[in-house]
Amino acid sequence: MVKFLTPSDSISPDHYSRYKTQPIDFITEALGPGFIVGNVIKYVLRYDAKNGVEDVRKAKRYCEMLINHLEERSPSQDESI
């Protein structure tokens, strides 16, 4: 399982630290990368109406998670997003 977030990650609030496995790791392992892609879209679409640069940074972090996910897979594990 690829670990996407660390306790110091800006999009990993303290209230998630009580879990042994981060929710994003669990969701991505169970369902694939679609959740990550959805969050990229969400934060990019709303940045100008809600949290500005903070949302763009969150979108960037989710893009980094997607890259990590794709790099960790072997070619035989191709998934459609």
N, C-alpha and C positions, 0 to 999 in steps of 0.2 A: 504494500500500500504506500503510495506517495504521500508524504506529509506536506500539506500546503501551507499551514499556518503554524506560527510559533506563538507562545504566550505574549511576546513583545510586539507582535504584528499589530499595526494600527487598525486592522479590520477584524481583529480577534479580541473582542471585549472580554474583560475579566470574568463576566458571568458564564463564559464558555470554558474557563479554565478548570471548572469542577469536573469536567468530563475527561476520561482517559483518552478517548478519540475525539478529535474536533469534529463538529457536525459537518463541515464542508468535506472533510476526508471521508466520512461515512457515506454521505450523499453521493459523492463522485465515484466511490468504489462500488456502490450499489447500482447507480443509475447511469454512470458514464459522464462525459464532460458537458452535457447539455445545460446543467444547472449553472456551470461556470460561464458558459456562453451567454445564457440569459441574464446573468448579473452584469456582464460587460455591456450588453445592450441597455439594460435598465439604467446603469449609472451614466452612460454616455448620453442617453436621451433626456435625462432629467437634470443634468449638471447646471444648465443655465436658469432653471426655474427653482432649484432647491439649494444645493450646497456648493455650487461652483467648483473651485479647484479640488476640494476634498472629494467630490464625486469623481472627478477625472482621475485622481490618484487611486481611488478604489477600483475604477475600471482598469487602470494600468496594472494594479496588483492581480486582478482576476485574469488579465491577459498573461501575466507571468505564471500564474497557476496553470493556465491552459498549456502554455509552452512546456512547463515541467511535466505535466501529464502526458503530453504527446511525446516528449523525449524519453520518458521512462518506459513507454510501451515498446514491445517488440513489434516488428513489422507484421507478424501474424495476428496481432491483436487489434487490427484496424477497427475503428468504431466510426460510425457516422455521427455527426453532431446534430 
